[in-house]
Amino acid sequence: MVNQPKLISNRFKISQDFLVILLLVIVVSSLFLPIVFESKGIFHNDQAMSEFMHRYFFADNLQKGIIPLWDPHVWAGANFHYSFSYAGENYYFALWPFYLMADLDNLGHSYFMISILPLFIHYLLAAIGMFVLLRKIIKCSCLSSLTGAIIYLFSPALVYSYVCESRVIIESLLPWLIIIYMGNTFRRQWPRLCLGGLVFFFICVSGCIQDLPFVLIIWGGFVVASICINLAKKRKKAVRQSLIPALIIFILGILLSSVYFFSLLDGAKYFKIRPELVTGMRLAYLPANLSFSYLITLFIPNFYGSISGVNFIFRRLMFWYANMSGGMGISLAVALGVFLPIFFARKMKNKNYLIYAILGIALYVLSILLSLGANSPFYKLFIGWVPIVGGATYPIRYRFIQCFFAAVLAALGIHFLTNYDFRRLREIFPKFVLGYFIFILFFVSLALFLPRQSSGEFWIGKRGTKKIEGSVPSGEWAGVYTSRKARVKKVGLFLKEKSKGEIRYSDNHYDCSLDESFLVKKYNIQEKGWVEFNVDVPANKFLWVFNDEGNLGFWQDDTPSFFYSKDKWIIQPQVNAISLYQKAGPGGPVSLFFKLKNSYIEKKPIVRSFFYWIFVSFVLIAGGYLFLPKSVGFLLTVIIAGESLVFGMTAFFGSTFNEAQTRTREFLPHNVRALNPLEHPMFQRMSEKVLPLVDNSQLRIATDYPFYDNLGYLTDNFFLMGEPAHFLDARFRRAIEAAYQEQMSMGFFYDGGGFLPKGGEFLNNFSVGYFLSGHKGRIFDKEEVISFQDQRKYYFHINKNVLPRAYSVTRVVPASEERQFGELISGDLGEVVYVPLGSDIGNKQISQKVVYNFNQLQEKNKIRKINYENPNKISVDINVTVASMLVFSEVWHPGWKAAAGGRAKKVYRVNYCQRGVWLDPGNHNLVLFFNPKGWQTGGKITLITIIFIIFLLSVKALAKKKKRLNDSEI
């Protein structure tokens, strides 16, 4: 009878935890309800250009029983088995059931199964995992654990991360890895250790290996915390008890991941990482380095860079820049989680809270120091010297660590407020809250009143006005967005003839009618040429010109303009018709308050944030003096839940994914969402406009905006290039950079201005039969051009002199690397094939009595059938009458093998980076298949590890059963 109350209490605790988990399921479900009911969507350009396309390609092959190791659709062939970006498809086996269940004939259903449902499950894993970690490991109360779970779920580290779904996997599994590890430090159980190894394996192969430093730092922090807890409890072999389980989980996870890591090592010999991945380039990319000014966002309600996507410093935020500690309620809870466990450490019997608080503080501060990047020496000293991994992620992304421990510290703060009735706390709590907000007010005042903002004057979009490309007919409109941080003082136009019209502005290009817009100026100019008008237009407006009479000239420029056609505004990224002279202040350094007062910057976001900050500050300060800390703790929990839900939902469906490199919100490609792939404008353009023009699906397609190329995954078409540019065969990278005379960095992917080759020979040699471009200029020597227009004008160039994907060549010439390279870039490879010097194909040209031209030779060596359906295999049925090299305009890799009639054939590297197989006269059923060494070696180790784990668990289970039988007999 004595133990009965304890039993009842335990039952209630289990029931309470279950209800909280059920509540978390409801909260996560609410996040996805707008998607399910199709009121809002999250299908953005990153999914259209990479994530969804890769997964669709993998699912399509997996349903055919094929694990694709090679990707023939982009980059003239890419190594699917070792690219970081693809690993989430190849090796993260938890996604395979969704791939197998997807109805790929229905894009809406396949999008739900491939992207939305796995995303929902991983968000759920993240929320429940953080709740269990806080509840069972750190021993927080049910309410505080729920608060921490909500903070983690809606933090920018998670709520933005569906841009890169593989990152969500890491963030969702990390709490479970720590839970399993901490559970094994007290009592080592092999089934749990194997489960921990499996979770770490999933983290490793999720496709975001560059984020492994985050995992290791956070997990390593808990290992240190475990050692400290064991030492505090004076346990024997305390260090060993904590380190051995961590090592076992780590080793098992690495061994299980061998199939992935060996593939990476194998690929590292042949691919070249784009320059931005090295430490120096990461530090040189200033937007990825947190400035000291951003630290103010730790203290104001700027959880997501404000609802509009602009932070307090008035700079547009990419999704990973946003503050990772929270709004007013969350930042105060974090401060309490830092202060209370330390201040009341002596009165606490459970010293674990102090250890976890110190761990949270240390890594919270560490993440901020790392995020400063080039603005302090810390990043370079701490992580920059680590080869490859140390430089493989932007400094700003280390704020994920801050996000993780913001949830932990906030939960500790709420736990102390709502569960402990310290008399001293009643006295100091109101003063602490008041002091905290005075401290914040001091920094906000510095940011507002300290003269530091630049205030120059500058023209935007004027440099191209000397060369006019065309004109806007009378009666049509042209418009541009003004800067968010400068007033427009002059408008420059190029009038092709005497003109009459009006200059107006509105809040955006959706609401710019003559009745609802503001009239800036009317003009009536009798002469043609460049004209400037004095105006005064506020920041962040859509300024447009209605030319009633005469033609308005436009020119080529990086500044995008909108043109009104067929009752809608159409953007032209590389065409401008309006120049703006903008003034950011009176000159010299000025304060942010001065710019706000004089409307040099947009007021709404900062005014909204400031009043919200004042309101929450007043509520919490008043609550601190009027109520007990416990009651304020409940109030703080409600505020945190409200902040997280409102700001989190807003960010999930309306956040900014790209910097404002242009002056228009609408031009940002990553800021556009669609309900599903069918409604995405890029997919509609390719499927409805471009692909119907392709009459030979075997020929490759190229575009001047390579993001479009990934849409080939949904069809049977093949493209020359695509996204990402991260992991590209080194030889092919060198060749394409030389042909285009431009580095394959990510810059050209985002600007959308046109990535054009300097000559068509390179495209001919890689079987590019079609080219989509926003420019009319010639691409191929012999071409047909078809034009069409949707949101802008496009030109579809059809190559009339293209080499097929596979063709025969009789003339074999050994040549140096440089000569092969030069011929691939600008030569005609239809008559001759180049092989490395000393190749066993011979050091002389293979002569023949009869010389055939290209078309005659293809008729003599007739390819009766060629099959590219299996990405790992190319099947060719060919009748060879003239001994020749069968050349494939595919990227060479040593993993490619060949066989004909059961006999192995050598696959030669020809033409610098293409494939070739020498064939003697006769009928040949040639098969090229991809079987890379790294996949074979790593797969064997992974399989052996799986067998070992099964054997180990079987032995343990049998031993346990035998012991149980022996005990029963006794």
TILOMI-741799 format. One line per 10 residues: number of its first residue (from 1); their letters; for each residue y, z, x of C-alpha. Coordinates in steps of 0.25 Angstrom, whole numbers, plus 2048, in hexadecimal, padded with zeros to 3 digits. Example, Ala and Ser with C-alpha at 12.3 -4.5 7.8 and 13.67 -1.06 7.14 Angstrom:
2
1> AS> 7EE/81F/831 | 7FC/81D/837
//
This chain:
970
1> MVNQPKLISN> 800/800/800 | 809/802/80C | 809/7F4/810 | 80B/7EE/802 | 81A/7ED/803 | 819/7E5/810 | 80F/7DC/80A | 818/7D9/7FE | 824/7D7/808 | 81C/7CD/810
11> RFKISQDFLV> 818/7C5/804 | 827/7C5/800 | 82B/7C0/80E | 821/7B5/80D | 825/7B1/7FF | 834/7B2/804 | 831/7A8/810 | 82A/79F/807 | 836/79E/7FD | 83F/79B/809
21> ILLLVIVVSS> 836/790/80E | 836/78B/800 | 845/78B/7FF | 846/784/80D | 83D/779/807 | 847/778/7FB | 853/777/805 | 84D/76C/80D | 849/765/801 | 857/765/7FC
31> LFLPIVFESK> 85B/75F/809 | 852/753/805 | 855/752/7F6 | 860/748/7F7 | 857/73F/7FF | 84B/740/7F5 | 855/73E/7E9 | 85C/732/7F1 | 86A/738/7EF | 86C/739/7FE
41> GIFHNDQAMS> 865/733/80A | 863/736/819 | 85E/728/81D | 867/725/828 | 869/71B/833 | 861/723/83D | 855/722/834 | 857/714/831 | 858/710/83F | 84D/719/845
51> EFMHRYFFAD> 846/725/83F | 842/71F/832 | 83F/711/838 | 836/717/843 | 82E/720/839 | 82C/714/82F | 827/70C/83B | 81E/717/83F | 819/71A/831 | 816/70B/82F
61> NLQKGIIPLW> 80D/70A/83B | 807/718/838 | 802/713/82B | 7FC/707/831 | 7F4/711/83B | 7FD/70E/847 | 805/718/84F | 810/70F/855 | 812/711/864 | 81B/704/865
71> DPHVWAGANF> 827/700/85D | 828/6F1/85C | 834/6F1/852 | 83F/6F5/85C | 844/6F3/86A | 83A/6E7/86B | 82F/6F2/86C | 831/701/86E | 827/70C/872 | 825/714/865
81> HYSFSYAGEN> 81C/71E/86C | 826/724/875 | 833/723/86F | 839/731/86C | 83F/72B/85F | 831/726/85A | 829/733/85D | 82B/739/850 | 823/72E/84A | 818/72C/854
91> YYFALWPFYL> 815/73B/858 | 81A/744/84D | 80E/744/845 | 813/74C/83A | 81B/740/835 | 80F/737/834 | 80A/73B/826 | 818/737/821 | 817/72A/828 | 809/727/822
101> MADLDNLGHS> 80E/72B/814 | 81A/722/814 | 81B/716/80B | 821/70D/814 | 823/702/80A | 82D/70B/803 | 838/70E/80C | 83D/71A/804 | 82F/720/803 | 82D/71E/812
111> YFMISILPLF> 83B/724/816 | 837/730/80D | 82A/732/814 | 82D/72E/822 | 83B/735/823 | 83F/73E/817 | 832/746/815 | 830/749/824 | 83E/74D/825 | 83D/756/819
121> IHYLLAAIGM> 831/75D/81F | 837/75F/82C | 844/765/826 | 83B/76E/81F | 833/772/82B | 840/775/832 | 845/77E/827 | 838/786/825 | 836/786/834 | 843/78D/837
131> FVLLRKIIKC> 841/797/82B | 833/79B/831 | 839/79C/83F | 844/7A5/83A | 83B/7AD/831 | 82E/7AF/838 | 832/7AE/847 | 840/7B3/848 | 83E/7BC/83C | 84A/7B9/834
141> SCLSSLTGAI> 84C/7BD/825 | 848/7B3/81B | 856/7B0/817 | 85B/7AE/825 | 84F/7A5/828 | 852/79D/81D | 861/79C/821 | 85C/798/82F | 853/78D/82A | 85E/787/821
151> IYLFSPALVY> 867/787/82D | 85D/780/835 | 859/776/82A | 868/772/828 | 86D/772/836 | 872/765/83C | 866/765/845 | 85D/763/839 | 865/75E/82E | 86B/752/837
161> SYVCESRVII> 85E/74F/83E | 857/746/834 | 85F/73C/83C | 854/73E/846 | 848/743/83E | 840/746/84B | 84A/751/84E | 848/757/840 | 839/758/844 | 83C/761/851
171> ESLLPWLIII> 846/769/849 | 83C/76C/83E | 830/76F/847 | 838/778/851 | 838/785/849 | 829/783/846 | 826/782/855 | 82E/78F/858 | 827/796/84C | 819/792/851
181> YMGNTFRRQW> 81C/795/85F | 822/7A3/85C | 816/7A6/853 | 80D/7A4/85F | 814/7AD/869 | 80F/7B9/862 | 801/7B5/85F | 7FC/7A8/866 | 7F3/79F/85C | 7EE/792/861
191> PRLCLGGLVF> 7F0/78B/853 | 7FE/78F/853 | 801/78A/861 | 7FA/77D/85E | 803/77C/852 | 80F/77F/85A | 80B/774/864 | 80A/76A/858 | 818/76E/854 | 81D/76C/862
201> FFICVSGCIQ> 816/75E/862 | 81D/75A/856 | 82A/75E/85B | 828/756/868 | 823/74A/861 | 82E/74A/856 | 836/73F/85D | 841/747/862 | 83C/74B/86F | 84B/74C/875
211> DLPFVLIIWG> 84C/758/86C | 841/760/872 | 84B/768/87B | 850/76E/86E | 842/772/86A | 83E/778/878 | 84B/780/879 | 84A/786/86B | 83B/789/86D | 83D/78E/87B
221> GFVVASICIN> 847/797/875 | 83D/79D/86C | 833/79E/877 | 83D/7A7/87F | 840/7AF/872 | 831/7B1/870 | 830/7B6/87F | 83C/7C0/87C | 835/7C5/86F | 828/7C8/876
231> LAKKRKKAVR> 82F/7CF/882 | 837/7D7/878 | 82A/7DC/872 | 825/7DF/87F | 819/7D6/87D | 80F/7D3/889 | 810/7C5/88E | 81C/7C2/886 | 820/7B6/88E | 812/7B0/88D
241> QSLIPALIIF> 811/7B3/87E | 81D/7AA/87C | 81B/79F/886 | 80D/79C/885 | 80D/798/876 | 81A/78F/879 | 813/788/884 | 806/786/87C | 80E/780/871 | 817/777/87A
251> ILGILLSSVY> 80B/772/882 | 803/76F/875 | 80F/768/86F | 811/760/87C | 802/75C/87D | 802/757/86F | 80F/74F/871 | 809/748/87D | 807/73B/875 | 816/73B/874
261> FFSLLDGAKY> 81A/741/881 | 811/737/889 | 817/72C/881 | 825/730/885 | 821/731/893 | 81B/723/892 | 827/71D/88C | 831/724/895 | 82C/71A/8A0 | 830/70E/898
271> FKIRPELVTG> 83C/712/88F | 84A/715/892 | 852/720/88B | 860/71C/887 | 86B/722/890 | 870/72C/885 | 863/734/887 | 866/739/895 | 86E/746/897 | 87A/73F/89D
281> MRLAYLPANL> 87C/736/891 | 879/741/887 | 885/749/88D | 88E/73C/88E | 88C/73A/87F | 897/744/87B | 894/744/86C | 887/74A/86F | 88D/756/877 | 893/761/86F
291> SFSYLITLFI> 8A2/764/872 | 8A7/772/873 | 8AF/76F/867 | 8A3/76D/85E | 8A0/77C/861 | 8AA/77F/856 | 8A0/779/84C | 897/786/84E | 8A1/78E/847 | 8A6/785/83B
301> PNFYGSISGV> 89F/780/82F | 89B/773/836 | 88C/773/835 | 88B/764/834 | 898/760/83A | 89E/762/82C | 89A/75B/81F | 8A1/74E/823 | 89A/74D/831 | 8A7/751/839
311> NFIFRRLMFW> 8A7/75E/840 | 8B3/767/843 | 8B7/75F/850 | 8B8/752/847 | 8AD/74B/84E | 8A2/743/847 | 895/74A/849 | 887/744/84B | 87C/74B/844 | 878/754/851
321> YANMSGGMGI> 886/758/854 | 888/761/848 | 889/770/849 | 87C/777/84A | 87F/785/846 | 885/784/838 | 891/786/82F | 898/793/82D | 88C/79B/828 | 882/796/832
331> SLAVALGVFL> 88B/798/83E | 88E/7A6/839 | 87F/7A9/837 | 87D/7A3/845 | 887/7AD/84B | 881/7B8/844 | 873/7B4/849 | 879/7B5/857 | 881/7C2/855 | 878/7CB/84C
341> PIFFARKMKN> 86B/7CB/854 | 872/7CE/861 | 87C/7D9/85B | 870/7E0/853 | 865/7DE/85E | 864/7ED/861 | 862/7F1/852 | 857/7E6/850 | 849/7EA/852 | 845/7DB/852
351> KNYLIYAILG> 84B/7D6/85F | 846/7C8/85C | 852/7C5/854 | 85B/7C7/861 | 852/7BE/869 | 852/7B3/85F | 861/7B5/85E | 863/7B4/86D | 85A/7A7/86D | 862/7A1/862
361> IALYVLSILL> 870/7A4/869 | 86B/79F/876 | 866/792/871 | 871/790/867 | 87B/791/873 | 872/788/87B | 872/77D/871 | 881/77D/870 | 883/77D/87F | 879/771/880
371> SLGANSPFYK> 880/76A/875 | 88D/76A/87D | 887/760/886 | 891/759/88F | 89C/763/88A | 895/76E/893 | 88C/76E/89F | 881/775/897 | 879/76A/891 | 878/763/89F
381> LFIGWVPIVG> 874/76F/8A6 | 86A/774/89C | 863/768/897 | 869/75B/89D | 861/75C/8AA | 854/75C/8A2 | 84E/74D/8A4 | 84D/745/897 | 84C/750/88D | 858/757/891
391> GATYPIRYRF> 861/74B/88F | 85A/745/883 | 862/74C/878 | 871/74D/876 | 877/75B/879 | 87C/75C/86B | 86E/75C/866 | 86B/769/86C | 872/76F/861 | 865/76F/859
401> IQCFFAAVLA> 862/77C/861 | 86E/782/85C | 86A/77E/84E | 85D/784/84F | 862/791/854 | 86E/791/84A | 863/792/83F | 85C/79E/847 | 869/7A5/84A | 86E/7A4/83C
411> ALGIHFLTNY> 861/7A9/836 | 862/7B5/83F | 871/7B8/83B | 86D/7B7/82C | 861/7C0/82F | 869/7CB/835 | 874/7CB/82A | 86A/7CB/81F | 85F/7D4/824 | 865/7DF/82C
421> DFRRLREIFP> 86F/7EA/828 | 875/7EE/835 | 881/7F8/832 | 888/7F2/83E | 887/7E4/838 | 88E/7E8/82C | 89A/7EC/835 | 89B/7E0/83E | 896/7D5/835 | 8A4/7D2/82E
431> KFVLGYFIFI> 8AB/7D3/83C | 8A1/7C9/842 | 8A2/7BF/837 | 8B2/7C0/837 | 8B1/7BF/847 | 8A8/7B3/846 | 8B2/7AB/83D | 8BE/7AF/845 | 8B6/7AA/851 | 8B4/79D/84A
441> LFFVSLALFL> 8C2/79C/845 | 8C7/79D/854 | 8BE/791/858 | 8C2/789/84B | 8D1/78C/84E | 8CF/787/85C | 8C8/77A/857 | 8D4/778/84D | 8E0/77C/855 | 8DD/779/863
451> PRQSSGEFWI> 8E3/76C/868 | 8D8/764/86D | 8D6/758/864 | 8DA/74A/86A | 8E4/743/862 | 8E6/735/867 | 8EA/728/860 | 8E1/71C/861 | 8DD/70E/85A | 8D0/70C/854
461> GKRGTKKIEG> 8CA/6FE/853 | 8D6/6F6/859 | 8CF/6F0/866 | 8C9/6E4/85F | 8D5/6DF/858 | 8D8/6D4/862 | 8CC/6CD/85E | 8CB/6CB/84E | 8BD/6C8/849 | 8C0/6C5/83B
471> SVPSGEWAGV> 8C8/6C9/82F | 8C6/6D1/822 | 8CA/6C8/816 | 8D6/6CC/80D | 8D2/6D5/802 | 8C7/6DC/80A | 8C8/6EA/810 | 8C5/6EF/81E | 8C4/6FE/822 | 8C1/709/82C
481> YTSRKARVKK> 8C0/718/82D | 8CA/720/834 | 8C7/72A/83F | 8C4/738/83A | 8CD/73E/845 | 8DA/735/845 | 8E4/730/83B | 8E6/721/83B | 8F5/71D/83E | 8F4/70E/83F
491> VGLFLKEKSK> 8EB/703/839 | 8E9/6F6/841 | 8E5/6E9/83A | 8E3/6DB/83E | 8E8/6D2/834 | 8E4/6C3/834 | 8F0/6BF/82C | 8FB/6C4/824 | 8F5/6CF/81C | 8F8/6D9/810
501> GEIRYSDNHY> 8EF/6E6/80E | 8EE/6F5/80D | 8E9/700/816 | 8E2/70B/80F | 8D8/717/812 | 8CE/71F/80A | 8C4/72A/80E | 8B9/720/810 | 8B5/712/80D | 8AE/715/800
511> DCSLDESFLV> 8BB/719/7F9 | 8C5/70F/7FE | 8CA/708/7F1 | 8D9/704/7F0 | 8DA/70F/7E5 | 8D4/71B/7ED | 8D9/718/7FB | 8E6/71C/802 | 8F0/711/805 | 8F4/712/814
521> KKYNIQEKGW> 8FC/705/815 | 8FF/6F7/80F | 902/6EC/818 | 907/6DD/817 | 907/6D6/824 | 90C/6C8/826 | 906/6C6/834 | 8F8/6C6/839 | 8F3/6CE/845 | 8F2/6DD/849
531> VEFNVDVPAN> 8F9/6E6/840 | 8FB/6F5/841 | 8FF/6FE/835 | 904/70D/836 | 8FC/716/82D | 8F7/724/82C | 8E9/726/827 | 8E1/733/828 | 8D4/735/830 | 8C7/731/82B
541> KFLWVFNDEG> 8CB/727/820 | 8C6/719/81D | 8D2/710/81F | 8D1/702/81A | 8DA/6F5/819 | 8DB/6ED/80C | 8E0/6DF/811 | 8E5/6D8/804 | 8EA/6CC/80B | 8E6/6C6/818
551> NLGFWQDDTP> 8DB/6C8/822 | 8D8/6D5/82A | 8D2/6D2/837 | 8C6/6DA/83D | 8C1/6DB/84B | 8B5/6E0/853 | 8B6/6EF/856 | 8AD/6FB/857 | 8B5/701/84B | 8AE/6FE/83E
561> SFFYSKDKWI> 8B5/6F9/832 | 8B1/6F8/823 | 8B4/6EC/81B | 8B4/6EB/80C | 8AB/6E0/807 | 8A3/6DE/7FA | 8A8/6EC/7F4 | 8A4/6F4/800 | 8A8/6F8/80E | 8A0/6F2/819
571> IQPQVNAISL> 8A1/6F8/827 | 8A2/6EE/833 | 89F/6F7/840 | 8A4/6ED/84A | 8B0/6E7/842 | 8BE/6EE/840 | 8CA/6EA/838 | 8D3/6F6/839 | 8D8/6FD/845 | 8DD/70B/844
581> YQKAGPGGPV> 8E7/713/84D | 8E3/721/84B | 8EA/72E/84F | 8E3/73B/852 | 8EF/743/854 | 8FD/744/85B | 8F7/743/869 | 8F1/74D/872 | 8E8/758/86F | 8EA/75E/861
591> SLFFKLKNSY> 8E2/768/858 | 8D8/765/84E | 8E1/76C/844 | 8EC/762/847 | 8E3/757/844 | 8DE/75D/837 | 8EC/760/833 | 8F1/752/836 | 8E5/74B/830 | 8E1/745/83D
601> IEKKPIVRSF> 8D3/749/83A | 8CB/74A/82D | 8CD/757/826 | 8C2/758/81C | 8B7/75D/825 | 8BE/767/82D | 8C6/76D/820 | 8B9/76E/819 | 8B2/775/825 | 8BE/77E/827
611> FYWIFVSFVL> 8BF/783/819 | 8B0/785/818 | 8B0/78D/825 | 8BC/796/81F | 8B4/798/812 | 8A7/79C/818 | 8AE/7A5/823 | 8B6/7AC/817 | 8A9/7AE/80F | 8A1/7B4/81B
621> IAGGYLFLPK> 8AC/7BD/821 | 8AF/7C2/813 | 8A0/7C4/811 | 89F/7CC/81E | 8A9/7D6/81A | 8A5/7D7/80B | 896/7D7/80C | 88B/7DC/814 | 886/7D3/820 | 879/7D1/818
631> SVGFLLTVII> 880/7CB/80C | 889/7C3/815 | 87C/7BE/81B | 877/7B9/80E | 885/7B2/80C | 884/7AC/819 | 876/7A7/816 | 87B/7A0/809 | 887/79A/811 | 87D/794/81C
641> AGESLVFGMT> 874/78F/811 | 880/788/80A | 885/782/817 | 877/77D/81C | 874/777/80E | 882/770/80C | 885/76C/81A | 876/768/81D | 874/75F/811 | 882/759/814
651> AFFGSTFNEA> 87E/756/822 | 870/751/81E | 875/747/815 | 883/744/81A | 884/747/829 | 889/73F/834 | 87F/738/83E | 888/731/847 | 895/732/84E | 8A2/72C/849
661> QTRTREFLPH> 8A2/721/853 | 8A9/719/849 | 8B4/71D/83F | 8AC/71C/833 | 8A2/725/82D | 89B/71A/826 | 898/712/833 | 890/71D/838 | 882/718/837 | 87B/725/838
671> NVRALNPLEH> 883/72B/82D | 87D/722/822 | 872/727/819 | 869/71F/810 | 85F/725/806 | 854/71D/80C | 851/711/815 | 853/707/80A | 861/70B/808 | 865/70B/816
681> PMFQRMSEKV> 86F/700/819 | 869/6FD/827 | 85B/6FB/821 | 861/6F3/815 | 868/6EA/81F | 85C/6E7/827 | 852/6E6/81C | 85A/6DE/812 | 863/6D6/81B | 85D/6D4/829
691> LPLVDNSQLR> 84E/6D4/828 | 84D/6C9/81D | 854/6C0/828 | 848/6C2/831 | 83E/6B7/830 | 835/6BB/83C | 832/6CA/83C | 82B/6C9/84A | 839/6C6/850 | 841/6D2/854
701> IATDYPFYDN> 84F/6D5/84E | 85B/6DB/855 | 868/6E1/850 | 875/6E5/856 | 873/6F3/850 | 865/6F7/855 | 864/702/84B | 860/6F7/840 | 854/6F3/848 | 84C/6FF/844
711> LGYLTDNFFL> 84B/6FA/836 | 840/6F0/83C | 837/6FC/83A | 837/6FA/82B | 833/6EB/82D | 82A/6E2/835 | 836/6DE/83D | 838/6E1/84C | 846/6E4/853 | 84B/6E3/861
721> MGEPAHFLDA> 851/6F1/862 | 853/6FD/85A | 856/70C/85A | 854/715/861 | 858/710/86F | 854/71D/875 | 846/718/87B | 846/70A/87E | 83D/703/888 | 845/703/895
731> RFRRAIEAAY> 843/6F4/898 | 847/6F0/88A | 853/6F9/88A | 858/6F3/897 | 856/6E5/892 | 85C/6E7/884 | 868/6EE/88B | 86A/6E2/894 | 869/6D8/889 | 873/6E0/880
741> QEQMSMGFFY> 87B/6E4/88C | 87C/6F2/885 | 875/6FF/887 | 86B/703/87D | 872/710/87A | 873/716/86C | 882/712/86B | 880/704/866 | 876/709/85B | 881/711/855
751> DGGGFLPKGG> 88D/708/856 | 887/6FD/84E | 891/6F3/855 | 886/6E9/85A | 87C/6E9/865 | 87B/6DB/869 | 874/6D4/875 | 87B/6CC/87F | 871/6C0/87E | 866/6BC/874
761> EFLNNFSVGY> 85C/6B9/87F | 857/6C8/880 | 855/6C8/870 | 84E/6BB/871 | 844/6C1/87C | 841/6CD/872 | 83F/6C4/866 | 84B/6C8/85F | 84C/6BD/854 | 857/6C4/84B
771> FLSGHKGRIF> 864/6CC/84E | 86C/6D4/844 | 87B/6D5/849 | 888/6D9/843 | 88E/6CE/84C | 88E/6BF/84A | 88D/6BC/859 | 881/6B4/85E | 875/6BC/862 | 86B/6B1/865
781> DKEEVISFQD> 86C/6A3/86B | 866/69D/85F | 868/6A4/853 | 86A/6A4/844 | 874/6AE/83E | 873/6B4/830 | 87F/6BD/82B | 87E/6C8/820 | 887/6D3/81C | 884/6E1/816
791> QRKYYFHINK> 88D/6EC/81B | 891/6E3/826 | 88F/6D5/82B | 882/6D2/833 | 87D/6C6/83A | 86E/6C3/83C | 86B/6BA/848 | 85E/6B3/848 | 859/6AF/855 | 854/6A0/856
801> NVLPRAYSVT> 84F/6A1/864 | 846/6AE/865 | 839/6B1/86C | 82E/6B6/864 | 828/6C4/865 | 81C/6BF/86D | 81C/6B1/874 | 815/6AA/87F | 81B/6A6/88D | 813/69F/898
811> RVVPASEERQ> 81D/6A1/8A3 | 81C/6AE/8AA | 826/6B2/8B5 | 825/6BE/8BD | 833/6C4/8BF | 83B/6D0/8C3 | 83F/6DB/8B9 | 84D/6D6/8BA | 84A/6C8/8B7 | 841/6CC/8AB
821> FGELISGDLG> 84C/6D5/8A6 | 856/6CA/8A7 | 84E/6BF/8A0 | 84A/6C9/895 | 859/6CB/892 | 85E/6BD/893 | 853/6B3/896 | 84A/6AB/88D | 83C/6B1/88E | 836/6A6/885
831> EVVYVPLGSD> 831/69E/891 | 82E/6A8/89C | 829/6B6/89C | 82C/6BF/8A8 | 822/6C9/8AE | 824/6D4/8B9 | 823/6CF/8C8 | 815/6D1/8CC | 80F/6D0/8BE | 800/6CC/8BE
841> IGNKQISQKV> 804/6C1/8B4 | 807/6B9/8C1 | 813/6B7/8CB | 815/6A8/8C7 | 818/6A1/8BA | 80C/69C/8B2 | 80D/68D/8B2 | 807/684/8A8 | 806/675/8A7 | 80D/674/89A
851> VYNFNQLQEK> 81A/67B/897 | 81C/680/889 | 829/684/883 | 82A/691/87C | 826/68C/86E | 81B/683/873 | 815/68F/87B | 815/698/86E | 80E/68D/867 | 803/68C/872
861> NKIRKINYEN> 802/69B/872 | 802/69D/863 | 803/6AB/85F | 7FB/6AB/852 | 7FE/6B9/84E | 806/6C5/853 | 806/6D3/84D | 810/6DE/84F | 80C/6E7/844 | 807/6F2/84D
871> PNKISVDINV> 812/6F7/855 | 808/6FB/860 | 801/6ED/860 | 804/6DE/861 | 7F9/6D5/85D | 7FA/6C6/861 | 7F1/6BB/85D | 7F5/6AF/867 | 7EE/6A2/86B | 7F2/6A0/87A
881> TVASMLVFSE> 7F1/692/87F | 7FB/693/88B | 7F9/69F/894 | 806/6A8/892 | 80C/6B5/891 | 80D/6BA/882 | 81B/6C1/883 | 81F/6CC/879 | 82D/6CF/877 | 82A/6DE/876
891> VWHPGWKAAA> 82D/6E9/87F | 823/6EB/88A | 81C/6F9/88C | 810/6FC/895 | 809/702/888 | 807/6F4/883 | 7F9/6EF/885 | 7F3/6E2/881 | 7E5/6DC/87E | 7E0/6CE/87A
901> GGRAKKVYRV> 7D1/6CC/876 | 7CD/6DA/87A | 7D3/6D8/888 | 7DF/6E0/88E | 7EB/6D7/891 | 7F7/6DC/899 | 804/6DE/893 | 80F/6D9/89D | 81D/6DE/89D | 825/6D0/89C
911> NYCQRGVWLD> 833/6CD/89B | 837/6DA/8A0 | 833/6E2/894 | 82B/6DA/88B | 81C/6D8/889 | 813/6CD/88D | 804/6CA/88D | 7FE/6BE/895 | 7F4/6B5/88D | 7EB/6AA/892
921> PGNHNLVLFF> 7E7/69F/888 | 7DE/6A3/87C | 7DF/6AA/86F | 7E4/6B8/871 | 7E4/6C4/867 | 7EE/6CC/86F | 7F1/6DA/86C | 7FC/6E3/873 | 7FB/6F1/870 | 803/6FD/874
931> NPKGWQTGGK> 7FC/709/87A | 805/711/883 | 800/71A/88E | 809/726/889 | 803/725/87B | 7F5/725/880 | 7F6/731/88A | 7FF/739/881 | 7F6/737/875 | 7E9/73B/87D
941> ITLITIIFII> 7F0/748/881 | 7F5/74B/873 | 7E7/748/86D | 7E0/751/877 | 7EB/75C/874 | 7E7/75B/865 | 7D8/75C/868 | 7DB/768/871 | 7E3/76F/866 | 7D8/76C/85B
951> FLLSVKALAK> 7CD/771/865 | 7D5/77E/868 | 7D8/781/859 | 7C9/77E/856 | 7C5/788/861 | 7CE/792/85C | 7CA/791/84E | 7BB/792/851 | 7BE/79E/85A | 7C5/7A4/84F
961> KKKRLNDSEI> 7BA/7A1/845 | 7B0/7A6/84E | 7B7/7B3/850 | 7B9/7B5/841 | 7AA/7B3/83F | 7A7/7BD/84A | 7B0/7C7/844 | 7AA/7C5/836 | 79C/7C8/83C | 7A0/7D5/842
//
